[in-house]
Amino acid sequence: MSNTNRPHIGRPTGRTARTTQARAVRTRESIVSVAAHHFDADGYGATSINAILASGKFTKGAIYHHFLTKEAIAHQLIADWNRAVNEFISEAIGTGRPAVDQLTAIFTSLADRIAADTNLRAGMKLTLEPTIDNGAAFAHWVDAISDIIDTAITDGELTNTLTTHRLAWNLCAGTLGAVNASAILHENVDLTTRID
């Protein structure tokens, strides 16, 4: 006996389900994008759900359907940042080039993307936001860069000094500092040049 005529009570079928799902994905992405713009420009603490709501084309119910809190939106941006960091690090390591070339490729790629992508820039800034539970995000970035530096020290590409061991922290903190300084100083120096 076939169940092809089985009723679908309470759930959309076929094309309607796909359309609803696609709309939900667009709404979620829109919420993240609008929040990222506010977090980047105004800071996490100065951004309210109402500010995000006023700038977006979605309802308060839509926000809370996708994200229970403002912090949940921030964690999504941080997760996206971590994915980008992992992607650029994997690509650089995959080249098999010397560590200095790998580090240059990683930070140049990050600078290009940070300059062009508000979501990524906001995610990076949020890694050091003191009011949310995110301490692991910045540490993840530093640890991933430290692995490259430790390998370079072991292989004799970099000298084994205390300064070299702090290089990962300095590169990551310097990048974050350059992004924040660029936003405040409004100089005619693009972010990629500044980070380079």
LINSULUR-V234678 format. One record per residue. N is the residue number from 1. SS is DSSP state (H for helix, E for strand, C for the rest). PHI is phi in whole degrees, 0 to 359 (NA if undefined). PSI is psi in radians with two decimals (999 if undefined). Layout:
# LINSULUR-V234678
n={N N}
ss={SS SS}
phi={PHI PHI}
psi={PSI PSI}
This chain:
# LINSULUR-V234678
n={1 2 3 4 5 6 7 8 9 10 11 12 13 14 15 16 17 18 19 20 21 22 23 24 25 26 27 28 29 30 31 32 33 34 35 36 37 38 39 40 41 42 43 44 45 46 47 48 49 50 51 52 53 54 55 56 57 58 59 60 61 62 63 64 65 66 67 68 69 70 71 72 73 74 75 76 77 78 79 80 81 82 83 84 85 86 87 88 89 90 91 92 93 94 95 96 97 98 99 100 101 102 103 104 105 106 107 108 109 110 111 112 113 114 115 116 117 118 119 120 121 122 123 124 125 126 127 128 129 130 131 132 133 134 135 136 137 138 139 140 141 142 143 144 145 146 147 148 149 150 151 152 153 154 155 156 157 158 159 160 161 162 163 164 165 166 167 168 169 170 171 172 173 174 175 176 177 178 179 180 181 182 183 184 185 186 187 188 189 190 191 192 193 194 195 196}
ss={C C C C C C C C C C C C C H H H H H H H H H H H H H H H H H H H H H H H H H H H H H C C C C C C H H H H H H H C C C C H H H H H H H C C C H H H H H H H H H H H H H H H H H H H H H H H H H C C C C H H H H H H H H H H H H H H H H H H C H H H H H H H H H C C C C C C C C H H H H H H H H H H H H H H H H H H H H C C C C C C C H H H H C H H H H H H H H H H H H H H H H H H H C C C C C H H H H H C}
phi={NA 267 255 294 258 297 290 247 286 79 220 291 242 50 298 298 296 294 295 297 295 297 295 297 296 298 297 301 297 294 300 298 295 295 298 301 301 293 299 292 279 254 95 297 296 274 260 251 301 295 294 297 298 295 272 257 251 209 265 299 299 294 300 287 292 270 222 289 216 298 297 295 295 300 295 296 295 294 298 296 298 301 297 296 302 299 297 293 293 300 299 293 296 298 286 71 284 303 304 298 293 297 297 299 296 298 286 292 297 298 299 300 290 298 295 265 239 300 300 294 297 295 301 297 299 292 296 242 287 288 268 237 279 216 306 288 293 293 300 301 299 298 297 295 289 301 300 295 293 298 297 295 293 300 279 82 285 236 285 272 231 299 297 295 295 268 301 300 299 296 295 291 295 296 296 299 296 297 295 294 294 300 292 270 280 52 279 273 239 288 298 299 295 298 289 301}
psi={2.31 2.50 0.53 -0.40 0.32 2.32 2.60 1.33 2.16 0.07 2.39 2.70 2.76 -2.23 -0.62 -0.72 -0.75 -0.69 -0.77 -0.75 -0.76 -0.69 -0.71 -0.71 -0.78 -0.72 -0.81 -0.82 -0.67 -0.74 -0.82 -0.75 -0.79 -0.77 -0.73 -0.74 -0.80 -0.78 -0.70 -0.83 -0.71 -0.32 2.69 -0.83 -0.56 -0.06 2.21 2.85 -0.64 -0.63 -0.72 -0.77 -0.76 -0.52 -0.32 2.96 1.07 2.91 2.88 -0.65 -0.66 -0.73 -0.89 -0.34 -0.71 -0.60 2.11 -0.45 2.89 -0.63 -0.59 -0.64 -0.76 -0.73 -0.58 -0.76 -0.68 -0.73 -0.70 -0.68 -0.83 -0.69 -0.74 -0.77 -0.84 -0.70 -0.85 -0.64 -0.79 -0.76 -0.78 -0.77 -0.65 -0.35 -0.41 0.18 2.92 2.71 -0.73 -0.70 -0.67 -0.82 -0.72 -0.78 -0.75 -0.90 -0.51 -0.78 -0.77 -0.74 -0.77 -0.81 -0.69 -0.73 -0.61 -0.34 1.83 -0.68 -0.79 -0.74 -0.75 -0.73 -0.74 -0.81 -0.64 -0.30 -0.33 0.34 2.04 -0.28 -0.01 2.74 1.59 0.31 -0.49 -0.40 -0.88 -0.71 -0.66 -0.81 -0.87 -0.76 -0.70 -0.69 -0.65 -0.64 -0.72 -0.77 -0.74 -0.72 -0.72 -0.64 -0.81 -0.69 -0.06 0.17 -0.57 2.61 2.60 1.50 2.88 -0.67 -0.73 -0.69 -0.43 0.00 -0.74 -0.83 -0.78 -0.70 -0.78 -0.82 -0.67 -0.67 -0.82 -0.73 -0.70 -0.68 -0.81 -0.71 -0.70 -0.68 -0.54 -0.72 -0.44 0.72 2.85 0.74 2.09 2.79 -0.70 -0.75 -0.76 -0.78 -0.65 999}
